[in-house]
């Protein structure tokens, strides 16, 4: 696989509107070449017998099922509210009407 050239790095820098010095072009060319090589090695590992996954470990839902049970009545829930209206908490308006 051919390496990333400093001209390609300069072209990418121009596209990204980055001003790079000559020594930075050489430095980044080496780094980008290493990164592309690492990605290529990872691509070699993935094979047809390895199913794609979103997580390396199997996950199960740890949430409990919803169960209806007794709770507060609207009057009990609003009993400590400083203001209420139509069985709701009444708060000052913070956004203008549109």
Beta strands, then each sheet from edge to edge (+ up, - down):
strand 1: 84-85
strand 2: 88-89
sheet 1: 1+ 2-
end
